């Protein structure tokens, strides 16, 4: 079986012998011979890397529970803060919730 280099050299030699009018046919023929080689190399690499090679692996906690938990706890905290401390307590409560969410998102994004 010939290598890709040998096939390419044979295509160049044929183009030189046959002339430029056969160039499109020669290129098409070379591409047809090259496609299975490329496909086999890709399959071999995918097999070597394993089934989860292309997927991002996040090891940290998912962000959806953090966001939903913040909203769930934010509603009663808003009511408590608004009734007992007014606007300042409300602002402090939501600022704390925002800081926790931003810190969680940053920690999640840093993980591989």
Secondary structure, 3 states (H helix, E strand, C coil): CCCHHHHHHHHHHHHHHHCHHHHHHHHHHHHHHHHHHHHHHHHHHHHHHCCCCCCCCCCCCCHHHHHHHHHHHHHHHHHHHHHHCCHHHHHHHHHHHHHHHHHHHHHHHHCC
